[in-house]
Amino acid sequence: MDGFSAPKSKGAIDPWGLPLEGLDPSRAELFQDGSHLEFFKRLRQESPVHYTPQSQFGAFWSITRFHDIMAVDTNHQVFSSDRDIVIGDNPEGFAPLNFIAMDPPKHDVQRRAATPAVSPRRLQDLEVLIRQRVCTILDSLPVGETFNWVDRVSIELTTQMLATLFDFPWEDRHLLPFWSDVVTASETVGVAVDMAQRERTLMECLSYFTTLWHERAAAEPQFDFISLLAHNPDTKDMVNDPMEFLGNLILLIVGGNDTTRNSISGGVLALNQFPGEYDKLKADPSLIPNMISEIIRWQTPLAHMRRTATQDIEFQGQQIRKGDRVVMWYISGNRDDAVIERADEFIIDRDRARQHLSFGFGIHRCMGNRVAEMQLRILWEEIMARFERVEVVGEPVRLANNFVLGYTDLPVRLTAKG
């Protein structure tokens, strides 16, 4: 691999020298220093359905191969999403509920109520608006100066999109990524935070949206998330259950923020780590739609989803017991070279690039996947129209988080088209 590379930090842990039975891939620092990929490579090779008896979250199973993850993800009868989808358990007394952490039939009812906000017809209406906003953001960037791509582009674009999907007051839109960051920084995913302060902040989020709910319920139906939920007969009383309302707000905010935000940053990084692919893109911008799928695979914005076994089951020769935590490591399945050829490489014209796990499978497949792909496509179409190159000029700063694979800093410098 030529060009810019972000090596693992000097303190990164080498999993190959550790006893296999003691491997704990849930440690948040692995995802910050980049050593998580080697952990999963070893597990795929030597213990693809792996039991970790002790971790800060307790015992859990790791599912690390592509087809095994698909098998778990599409079997919600045996592998339940009920209540918890991250590796750790929510604390007693403050456990917001949302439809991705539910099983049918309730899951289906609530998902169906929110889906029209991201339907293909709705996205056609939004495309012109998104392109205008992308152009405004890109035209405001300094050329030839170093700046943080995460702040100026990734966060700003996804914040504006979230505000549109919620019809959120524009002057307060900065609250959306703030609440998203509060949600995804949690002891349940290996991040040490003040959980009491976190709870207070999320209750402020609940209060803000409760006011919006009552305003939307009293107005004519629209296609934003809050109006859709408030006017749907199956969800019109959701506001009366604060933890369920808050949980679904959290789901929609994080789902609309983290996947796209970190893929926007990850795509720039990938093209710099694989400069031959950047040259390929410059020679043929029609590769952008295919490249978007490859970015989402290569980045894998959400590293895992957790299920809970509803019964004893033998799975790939291992005995999983009722009540066991079962963690599907999407980040590992997306690097499974038994299914994806040269899986560790970023290849923008890859055949069947949409064959990836980043959006999940089965009833819980990400309902906003087309929104994410559209934002990324428009962004790269407009980048290629303006800039010769987006050059990474320093080390990216990654999150210490075993759930969100993201960045806080990506220093870049733009070169204008000659």
Secondary structure, DSSP 8 states (H G I E B T S, - for coil): --S------TT---GGGS-GGG--TT-HHHHHHTTHHHHHHHHHHH-SEEEE--STT--EEEE-SHHHHHHHHT-TTTEE-SS--SSS---TT-----GGG--TTHHHHHHHHHGGGG-HHHHHHHHHHHHHHHHHHHHTS-SSSEEEHIIIIIIHHHHHHHHHHHT--GGGTTHHHHHHHHHHSSGGGT----HHHHHHHHHHHHHHHHHHHHHHHTS---SSHHHHHHHSTTTTTGGGSHHHHHHHHHHHHHHHHHHHHHHHHHHHHHHHHSHHHHHHHHH-GGGHHHHHHHHHHHH-SB-EEEEEESS-EEETTEEE-TT-EEEEEHHHHTT-TTTSTTTTS--TT-TTTT--STT--GGGS-TTHHHHHHHHHHHHHHHHHHEEEEEE-S--EE---SSB--EEE-EEEEEE--
